[in-house]
Amino acid sequence: MRFISIDIGGTPWVARLDDDGLLPIATVTEFWGDAAGWMKRAETATGDALSHGECQEIPFVPASARVFCIGLNYRAHAAEGGFTPPEYPTIFGRWTASLSVSGVAVPLPLGEKGLDWEAEVAAYVGTNVFDADEAEAAASVFGYSTFNDLTARRAQKLTAQWTLGKNADKSGPAGPLVTADEVGSLEDGLQVRTRVNGTEVQNGNTRDLIFSIPNIISLISSTLTLHPGDVIVSGTPEGVGYVRTPPWYLGEGDTVEVEIERLGTLVTPIGGPSAREGA
């Protein structure tokens, strides 16, 4: 089953994504209060579907969500940057204010040569999780989506902490959520591809992940409680722009697509200063 979030009268709602339209199920707050229960209700829910044209899609997570991103989590990506695979996952945070959805233009940050692409699988936590072992952590995953961890490399490298370069306006677009029962385990392998203006620049597979989603959730939950709607963004495969000779960055007018097996395709245009409006 696939879900997106839409704005209805100023209130974020979760809608089931069907071939013939969108069926509102619950408000985002209600949905994440009982994700498993609302999923069961959504299986048999009926009603008048809304068309995509009459809905504004918005990020799927509640405003209170934490977004935990993982750096250097594909063996080939760590190698292309000259890094030794870390002993523990490199975890940094994104704020929900940086999130966006497919089709929304991302403005170039001031002082940057451009943005770098990072195709990733995002996992959504469906229950409260504290001090979980890996089996419990795996069971806590409600679903997955495409994600593009668009990065302002100049800002990222100003300090040892990556926060600034990973939170540019609208720089975290995500696709529809696909429930975990339809996706299966990332360890079984999902193909992850990125295209810039139609040219393939990344082609990896989640079998190359260093740290699995259950491993990451288990580690995080040993320190803090994860809540429904929290997100784990699992890392990117090799092929990013900054390691190329010469470096290749996304500029105004470019379009970047992230295509992930079983999850779909996320399309993001890169805009100029006017794309910052409403950020």
N, C-alpha and C positions, 0 to 999 in steps of 0.2 A: 504494500500500500504506500502511496505517496501523499505527502502533505506539504502545503505551503502556508505562509501567514499572509493575511490581507488586512487592509484597513477598512473597517466598516463604521462609518460615522465617528471617526476619531478613536475607535477602540480596536486594538489588535485582535484578530480572530485567527483560528486555525481552520483551514479548509482542506477537505479531501480533494486530491487532484485526479480528475477522471478525464477520459478521452473527450467527453462532451461538455466539460466545464469544471467549475469549482463548487463544492458543496460545503458551506460553513458547518462546522461541528461544535465548536466551543470557543470561548475567548482564550487567548493565550494563557492567561492566569489560571483559568479553570483546567485547561488541557494539561499543563505541566503539573497541576496539583494531583492528577491521577492519569498519567499518560497511558498506562496499560488498559485502564478502564475505558478511557475515551477511544482508544484504538479498537476495542471490541465493539463499542457502540457505533463507531464509524463503519465497521464492516457491513452493517445492515441498515445504516441510515439512508433515508430517502428524502426527497424534497426538490424544490426548484433550484437547478444549478445556475450559478452566475457565470457569465462569460469572462474571459480574460480581459477583454476590452473595457469592462465596467468595474474592474478591480485594480487597486494599487497594491502590488506585492511589497511586503516589508520583511525584514529579517525574522526568522522563525523563533528566535529565543526570547525569553522574558528579559526585561530590562535589568533584572538582578543577576543574570547569568555571568559566570566567569568563563573566559575563553583561554584555554591553556594550549599554547602552540609549542611544537617540538622542533628544535633545530637539529640539523645534521643527523637525521634518522634513517637515511638510506645509505647503504654502504658505498654505492657508486657516487653519490652526491658528496659525502664526506671526502672521498678520495679526490674528486675533481677540484675541491677547494684546498687540498693539501692538508686535511685534518685527519688525525687518527681517530677512529670510532671511539666515542666517549664511554667511560665506565658506567655512567648514569645518564639518562636523557637530559638534554639541554632544554629547559623549560622557560618560556617567557610568556608574558601576558598580552592579550589584546583586550581593549575595552569594547563594550557593545556599541559604543558610538561610532566605531570605525567599520562596523559591518554594513553590508549592502546586499543586493540581490542581482540576479542575471539581468542584463540589459541596461543597467544604470552606469552612466559615464563616470569614470574616476578622474578627478582633477590632478594635474601634476603638482606636487609640492614645490614651493619656492626654493630655488637654489639647487634643485636636482637636475641631473642630465636627463633623467627619465625614471621610470619605475621598472623594477625587475619582476618577472613572473615566477610563481612557485605553485605548481599544481599540487593539490593535497586532498586527502580524504579526511573529512571531519566526522567525528563520532559524537553522538548526543546521549548524555546520561539520562536515564529515565526514572531513577530512584535515588533516595539518599544513600550515600556510600561512605562508610568510615571503616578503616582498618580491614579492608577486604583482601582476601586471597585472590589469585588470578581467576579462579573459577567463578567466584562471586562477582568479580569485576566484569568478567565477560557477560554474565547474566544481566548486568546493570545497563548494558548498551541498548538504547531504544531504537536507534537508527543511524543512518549515515547520509552524508551529502557531499557533493563536489564543493571545493573551496579553492580560492586563489589568494595566497598569502602575498599580495602585492607589496613590494618592499622598496622603501626609499633608502638606497644603499649609502649615500653620503651621510644621512642622519644616523643610520644604523651603526656606522663605523666611527662616529664621533667619540664614543665612550665604550667601555667594556660591556655595558648594558645595552640591549637591542631595542628597548621599549619605544624610543622615539621613532626609529625607522620602520617600526611595525604597526604604527597606529595612524598613518596618514588618513585624511578624510576619505571615507567611502572605499578604503583600500582592502577590505575583507569581504568580497562578494562570495555568496554561498548559493547553491542550487536547492531544489526541493529536497525534503527529507524522505528517504526511502527506508522503510522499517527493516530492522535487522533480520527478520525471518526471510526477507526476499534477497538479502545481500549475502548472507553467510559470513564466514570468517575471512578476514583480510589475509591471514596466513595461507589460505588456499590460492590466493593470487587474483588481484584485479589489475587490469591494464590501465595505466595512467598516462594520458597524452596531453600535450599542450601545442597549440598552433598560434602563430603570430601572423596575421594577414594571410592565413591559409598555409603557411610554411610550418611544418612540424619542427618543434624545438626541444620537446621532451617526449620520451617514450620509455617508461619504466613500469615496474610491477611491484605491487605491495609485498610480494615474497621477499623483496630486498630490504624490507624494514629491519632495523637493528633492534628496536624495542617495540613489542606488540602493544596494541591498545589495552588489553587486559593488564599487561605488565605496568604500563604507564598509570592507569587508573589505580591499580593496587599501590603503587609508590606514592602517588599524590594523596590517596586516602589514608595513608599512614600518618600524615601531618594534619590534614584538614578534611572536613566533611564535604563531599561533592553533593550538589543538589540537582533535582530534576531541571533539565534545560541547560546545564553546564556543558561545555563543548571541549573536546580534545581534538586538536588539529594535528595530524600525525606526521607531518614532514613532507619534503618534496624529493623526487628523484633527480638524477643528474640532468644537466642541460640548461641550467639557469644562465642568464645573460652576462652577469658581471665577470665570469671566469673566461669568457671568450676573448679571442684576439682578432680584431679589437673588441672591447666590451659592447654588448648589444642591449639597449634599453628601449622600453616602450615610450613612444612620444605621442603628442597630440595627433589624432586621426588614426592611430593604430587600433586594431581589434585583436584581443587575445581570447582564445577559446580553451577551456579545460574540459576534456572528455574523459570520463572514468567509467569503465565497464560496470554495468548494472545501475549506475547512478545518473547517467545522462551527460549533457553538455551544458556548460556554463559559459556565457558569452559576455565579455566586458569591453566596451569601447573606452579609449583613453581620451579625455577631454582637456580643454583649455581652462582658463580662469572662470568662465561662466559655469562650468560643471561644479564649482564649489558652492553654488547657491543652494541653500537648504541643508548644508552639511552640519 
